[in-house]
Amino acid sequence: MNRLSHKAIYQSDGILIEYQLETGATVKIDLANILGQQIKTVFRGVQAPGKYQIAFPYNLAKGIYVYTIRAGAQQVSRKVLVK
């Protein structure tokens, strides 16, 4: 099983999501609004074990969003605030 660690880092020009894969996996990162409506797929692809970063700019309306990372059978979702 792939243990998935991650965090969101707020920067002046956007949000940076850092995550780490213990084993290679098909990875998909989605961004949705607080109502659950998908805004966009931020990343989709196969990745080897290691640390990764995905950035998305603050070209979104202010509000609360949810990003979901799927890596193999693992899935985690977290809220992020766009100011």
N, C-alpha and C positions, 0 to 999 in steps of 0.2 A: 504494500500500500504506500502511496505517495503522501508524505506529510507535507502540507502546504503552509508556509509561513509568509506573512505579508504585512504591509503597512502603507498608509497613505501619508504623503508628506506635502504640506501646503507650501507653495512657493509664490513669489510675486506674480509670475506669469501663468500659473496653472497648478495642477495637482500631479504629483509624481507617485505612482504606485510601484513599490518595490516588493518583489516576491522571490521565493526560493523553492526550487524543486529538488527533492532528494533523488528522484528517478526521472528519466525521460517520460514525457507525456504529451498528449494532444491538449493544448491550452486554448481556452476561449475566455476573453474578458469582455463583459457587457456593461453598459451604463444605462440606467433607467431612472425615471423621475420617481418621486416619492409615492406616486399612484401605481407604480409598477409598469408603466408604459416604457418600452425599450426606446432609448434615444439613439444608441449606436453600438455597434460592436467595435471595441477599441483595438482588439487583437484576436487573431485566430491563426493557429499553426502548431506544428510539432516542435517541441523544444527539448534539448538535452538537459541533464541534471546541471544545476548551477543557479546563480543569482541573476535576476532580470529587473529591468525598470521600464515602465511604460508611462509616458507623460501625455496629458491632454490639457489644452489651454483653457483659460477662463472665457471662452467665447459662448458660454452657456448663460442663460438667465439666472439671476440670483435664486438660491433655493437649496433644498436638500435633495441629493441624488444618492443612488445606491449603485455600487459597482459589485459585480459578481465575477469571481474567478473560478473557472472549472478547469481542473487538471486531472485527467483520467477519471477515476471514480470520486474524487474529492470536489467539493464545492463550498465556497465561503462567500458571504455577502457582507458588506459594510456600508454604512452611511458616510457621505462626505458633504460638507457644507461649502457652497459657492457663495462668496460674499460680493 
